[in-house]
């Protein structure tokens, strides 16, 4: 079990389903289309005795949050709770079982009524890498000394998470590095 708490979203699998669903919304899919795609993506997990109830909880949470909770999804969540399927992983921990039961009861009450303020689908936030390949970086450390680095690459493969590959030079001084330090390119090597 990849749970770190009793809350609905305090489980690795639930977070995976939610992340996939929200990525589809960011790509312009409707709640209905995202639901179909998520059901296809996690089809095997739906049949699993542990992950199945978690899947329906995550889907219900997403549908309710974005204003499109389907009656069949709500009924599935209620059935899993009534039958005890959504509590099976918690049976060995009495205190945890009671807390999880309370969380699920509150969640079912919440999603039983229409969401009065559904969220708008999220937008994709494009975050380009900060630097371009070849940029020379002078880094002032906490102790007041300077280090030097060169940007080797910029990764644009994930729109929302632009990254740079940076290599450190073997330079540590109280003075800022000069361009000669960057031209020499004496790499810092971990041995």
C-alpha angles and dihedrals in degrees: 000000000000095000123129098178145005098264123105093248095043094094130088095225093048089051090051092053092045092048092050091047093050092047088057091050090050088053089058101262120145121240089257093050092045089051092054092047093048091050089052094046094049098032094125093049092051089068094048115104093225103034098036096072090043090053092054092047091052093046092048090050092052095044092048092045092054096040102254109097109163119221091231092054092049091049091049091053091048092047092049090051095045092049092046094240092124090053099046096100089054098051096101094056110062095189092044091047092054092048093047091048090053092049092050093047090052091046093051091050090050096049091041088078124055115265106259092203111028115191122245114246110271121256125229109255109209113215112183120201110275096231140038124232109274096031112141116222127204108197122195110210126212091260090059095253123123130237127189132222139171125217108235101180146359119221116208095167094111110046095207096045113047111183139190130212107221128186122201122228123220093257131122119158145136088244126073112257116261124222087260089066089057093045092053091053097199098179122217105239124198111220 
